[in-house]
């Protein structure tokens, strides 16, 4: 018993509900593909369980189930990315896992069929950053025709992205200005004059009584 606990495999020999569910993942092709892909994309067990439940439209997994599956069967923490890439190389039906490994959380979600809503400016910012990083890599290459062509192509792409972002900023500013004009016009109070209210007043907010009006 001590040996099993020291090597953290006690649950395999004396399984509880969580271990049983983690074994179930192994035999469910669709769920297993989703779980393994998301774990390789650096998602937490809680996010993986929530995503599977949403896709399957039922409460199928808990974070603890996914955590034990990772511990016993798909320990992404044991290998680095290069080692995982070598492990997946040449295997069938691992394209999604490879993409998740290299692309990170967003790519992993995309590969399991979950579409993330992103603002156009956020997308352009990421594209711009990627282009700049590629430019830095190319800049260190020996100068030749290929390097010059790559730099020209990257420069044009960065200019196009910058132009698109500028157009987005202008469009957003126009929307804000229209909203501000609408707000200013809508905020004008419809004030009723005291004469339209009728009666006589000697203090703000207090109407004169009949006796006070007679005395006046």
C-alpha positions as CSV (number, residue, x, y, z in Angstrom):
1,X,0.0,0.0,0.0
2,X,2.8,2.4,0.8
3,X,4.5,1.6,-2.5
4,X,1.2,2.5,-4.4
5,X,0.9,5.8,-2.5
6,X,4.6,6.8,-2.9
7,X,4.3,6.3,-6.7
8,X,1.0,8.0,-6.8
9,X,-0.8,5.1,-8.4
10,X,-3.0,4.1,-5.5
11,X,-6.2,5.2,-7.2
12,X,-5.6,2.9,-10.2
13,X,-5.8,-0.1,-7.9
14,X,-8.4,1.3,-5.6
15,X,-10.4,3.6,-7.8
16,X,-13.0,6.0,-6.6
17,X,-15.6,7.7,-8.7
18,X,-13.2,10.3,-10.1
19,X,-10.7,7.6,-11.2
20,X,-13.5,5.6,-12.7
21,X,-14.5,8.6,-14.8
22,X,-11.0,9.3,-15.8
23,X,-10.8,5.8,-17.2
24,X,-14.1,6.4,-19.0
25,X,-12.4,9.2,-20.9
26,X,-10.0,6.7,-22.4
27,X,-12.8,4.7,-24.0
28,X,-14.8,7.7,-25.3
29,X,-13.1,8.8,-28.5
30,X,-14.7,12.2,-28.9
31,X,-14.3,13.2,-25.3
32,X,-10.7,11.9,-25.2
33,X,-9.8,13.9,-28.2
34,X,-11.2,17.0,-26.7
35,X,-9.5,16.5,-23.3
36,X,-6.1,15.6,-24.7
37,X,-6.1,18.5,-27.2
38,X,-7.1,21.1,-24.6
39,X,-4.6,19.8,-22.1
40,X,-1.8,20.1,-24.7
41,X,-3.1,23.7,-25.3
42,X,-2.3,24.6,-21.7
43,X,-5.9,24.7,-20.5
44,X,-6.7,23.9,-16.8
45,X,-8.7,20.8,-15.9
46,X,-11.6,23.1,-14.8
47,X,-11.7,24.7,-18.3
48,X,-11.4,21.3,-20.0
49,X,-14.2,19.8,-18.0
50,X,-16.5,22.8,-18.6
51,X,-15.8,22.7,-22.3
52,X,-16.5,19.0,-22.6
53,X,-19.8,19.4,-20.7
54,X,-20.8,22.2,-23.0
55,X,-20.0,20.2,-26.1
56,X,-21.8,17.1,-24.8
57,X,-24.7,19.1,-23.4
58,X,-24.6,17.3,-20.1
59,X,-22.6,17.3,-16.9
60,X,-20.2,14.6,-17.8
61,X,-16.8,15.6,-16.2
62,X,-15.5,17.4,-13.1
63,X,-12.2,19.2,-12.9
64,X,-11.0,16.4,-10.6
65,X,-11.8,13.8,-13.2
66,X,-9.7,15.6,-15.8
67,X,-6.9,16.2,-13.4
68,X,-6.7,12.5,-12.6
69,X,-6.8,11.6,-16.4
70,X,-3.9,14.0,-16.9
71,X,-2.0,12.4,-13.9
72,X,-2.5,8.8,-15.0
73,X,-2.8,8.8,-18.8
74,X,-1.9,12.1,-20.4
75,X,0.6,13.9,-18.2
76,X,1.4,17.0,-20.2
77,X,3.7,18.2,-17.4
78,X,6.3,15.4,-17.8
79,X,7.5,16.5,-21.3
80,X,8.4,19.9,-22.8
81,X,7.0,21.1,-26.1
82,X,9.8,19.7,-28.2
83,X,9.5,16.3,-26.5
84,X,5.7,16.3,-27.0
85,X,6.2,17.2,-30.7
86,X,8.5,14.2,-31.1
87,X,6.0,12.0,-29.3
88,X,3.2,13.0,-31.6
89,X,5.3,12.9,-34.8
90,X,4.1,10.3,-37.3
91,X,1.0,9.3,-35.3
92,X,-2.4,9.3,-37.0
93,X,-5.2,11.7,-36.1
94,X,-2.9,14.0,-34.1
95,X,-3.1,17.1,-36.2
96,X,-5.3,18.9,-33.8
97,X,-3.1,18.0,-30.9
98,X,0.0,19.2,-32.7
99,X,-1.7,22.5,-33.5
100,X,-2.8,22.9,-29.9
101,X,0.7,22.2,-28.7
102,X,2.3,24.8,-30.9
103,X,-0.6,27.4,-31.0
104,X,-1.6,27.5,-27.4
105,X,-5.1,27.9,-25.7
106,X,-6.9,29.8,-28.5
107,X,-5.8,27.3,-31.2
108,X,-6.7,24.4,-28.9
109,X,-10.2,25.7,-28.5
110,X,-10.6,26.2,-32.2
111,X,-9.4,22.6,-32.9
112,X,-12.1,21.2,-30.6
113,X,-14.8,23.2,-32.3
114,X,-15.2,26.1,-29.9
115,X,-15.1,29.5,-31.7
116,X,-13.8,32.4,-29.7
117,X,-15.4,35.8,-30.3
118,X,-12.7,38.4,-30.8
119,X,-12.8,42.1,-31.7
120,X,-11.3,43.0,-35.0
121,X,-8.7,45.3,-33.4
122,X,-7.5,42.5,-31.1
123,X,-7.0,40.3,-34.2
124,X,-5.2,43.0,-36.0
125,X,-3.0,43.7,-33.0
126,X,-2.0,40.0,-32.8
127,X,-1.3,39.8,-36.5
128,X,0.8,43.0,-36.3
129,X,2.8,41.6,-33.4
130,X,3.4,38.3,-35.3
131,X,4.6,40.1,-38.4
132,X,7.0,42.2,-36.4
133,X,8.4,39.1,-34.6
134,X,8.9,37.5,-38.0
135,X,10.6,40.6,-39.3
136,X,13.1,40.4,-36.3
137,X,13.9,36.8,-37.2
138,X,14.4,37.6,-40.9
139,X,16.6,40.6,-40.0
140,X,19.2,38.3,-38.5
141,X,19.5,36.3,-41.7
142,X,22.4,36.8,-44.2
143,X,21.6,39.5,-46.8
144,X,20.6,38.0,-50.1
145,X,17.7,38.2,-52.5
146,X,15.4,35.9,-50.5
147,X,15.9,38.0,-47.3
148,X,15.1,41.2,-49.2
149,X,11.9,39.7,-50.7
150,X,10.8,38.5,-47.3
151,X,11.4,42.0,-45.8
152,X,9.5,43.7,-48.5
153,X,6.6,41.3,-48.1
154,X,6.5,41.7,-44.4
155,X,6.7,45.5,-44.6
156,X,3.8,45.6,-47.0
157,X,1.8,43.4,-44.7
158,X,2.5,45.5,-41.6
159,X,1.5,48.6,-43.5
160,X,-1.8,47.0,-44.5
161,X,-2.5,46.0,-41.0
162,X,-1.6,49.5,-39.7
163,X,-3.9,51.0,-42.3
164,X,-6.8,48.7,-41.3
165,X,-6.3,49.5,-37.6
166,X,-6.3,53.3,-38.4
167,X,-9.6,52.9,-40.3
168,X,-11.1,51.0,-37.3
169,X,-10.0,53.8,-35.0
170,X,-11.6,56.5,-37.2
171,X,-14.8,54.5,-37.5
172,X,-14.9,54.0,-33.7
173,X,-14.3,57.8,-33.1
174,X,-17.2,58.6,-35.5
175,X,-19.5,56.3,-33.5
176,X,-18.4,57.9,-30.2
177,X,-19.0,61.4,-31.6
178,X,-22.5,60.5,-32.8
179,X,-23.3,58.9,-29.5
180,X,-22.1,62.0,-27.7
181,X,-24.2,64.3,-29.9
182,X,-27.2,62.1,-29.3
183,X,-26.6,62.1,-25.5
184,X,-26.3,65.9,-25.4
185,X,-29.6,66.3,-27.4
186,X,-31.4,63.7,-25.3
187,X,-30.2,65.2,-22.0
188,X,-31.9,68.6,-22.5
189,X,-34.5,68.7,-19.7
190,X,-38.1,69.5,-20.6
191,X,-38.6,72.1,-17.9
192,X,-42.2,73.3,-17.2
193,X,-42.5,77.0,-16.2
194,X,-44.1,77.9,-12.9
195,X,-46.8,79.7,-14.8
196,X,-47.8,76.5,-16.6
197,X,-48.1,74.7,-13.2
198,X,-50.7,77.2,-12.0
199,X,-51.1,78.6,-8.5
200,X,-48.8,80.9,-6.7
201,X,-45.6,80.2,-4.9
202,X,-43.5,82.2,-2.4
203,X,-40.9,79.6,-1.7
204,X,-39.3,77.0,-4.0
205,X,-41.5,73.9,-4.0
206,X,-44.3,75.3,-1.7
207,X,-47.6,76.4,-3.0
208,X,-49.5,79.2,-1.2
209,X,-52.6,78.2,0.8
210,X,-55.9,79.9,0.2
211,X,-55.4,81.9,3.4
212,X,-51.9,83.1,2.4
213,X,-53.2,84.1,-1.0
214,X,-56.0,86.2,0.6
215,X,-53.6,87.8,3.0
216,X,-51.3,88.7,0.1
